[in-house]
Amino acid sequence: MESKRKPERSPFEPDHELASRAAKLARAIETRLFEMQLPRLKESSIGAISGNLSSLWESEKELVKDLEGFLESPTDDMEALSDYLVDLQTRLEVMRWSLQGVRKPLSDLIGLVFARIERDVAAPNR
């Protein structure tokens, strides 16, 4: 039985449009973090936050496509179903890795923001 899965692109061909949008998102996040002017925020943290958040965004978009493909595939097309299941597993693994990579830098950023708020509240007329 021939698989009815109709890929939008070859599995070896990257989605350049989505990758470009993710790169623009990462750059926008970096810009915003620099604009916040938090002197104790390390550049490595900025890179981890922007890179991992944009990766999560990109993975979520691909996860939705894979889940829809899985749900729309004929139940007797085991090849297509298994392809989608493997793709879903891969996306979730990428998301897990990105979540682990962003957790600490994002917590550090939140701490710096709250410290700035406390400082600003303590000295409102600076």
C-alpha positions, 0 to 999 in steps of 0.5 A: 500500500502506498502512503497517502501522506503528502509532504509539503516539502522533502523531509530533508528540505528545511522550511526556509520561511518558518526558519526566517520567521523564527530568526526574526523573532529571535532578533526581536527578542534580543533587541527587546532584552538589550533595550531593557538595559539590565546591566547584569543580564549576560549576553549568553543569557540573552542568546539562550532566551532568544534562541530557545524561545524562538525555537519553541515557537518554531517547534510549536508551529511544526507540531501543529502541522504534524498533529493535524497530519496525523489526525487527517491521515487514513487509519489504515495508512500505517506508514503515514501515521508512523511518520507523523508519530515520529515527527511529533516525538522529535518536535517534543524532544526539541521543545524539551531541550529548548525548555531546559535551555531557557528555564534558568536564563529566564528565571534570572531575567525575571529576578533582574526585572523585579530587582529593577522594579524594587529599585525604581519604587524605592527611588521614584524621582531619580 
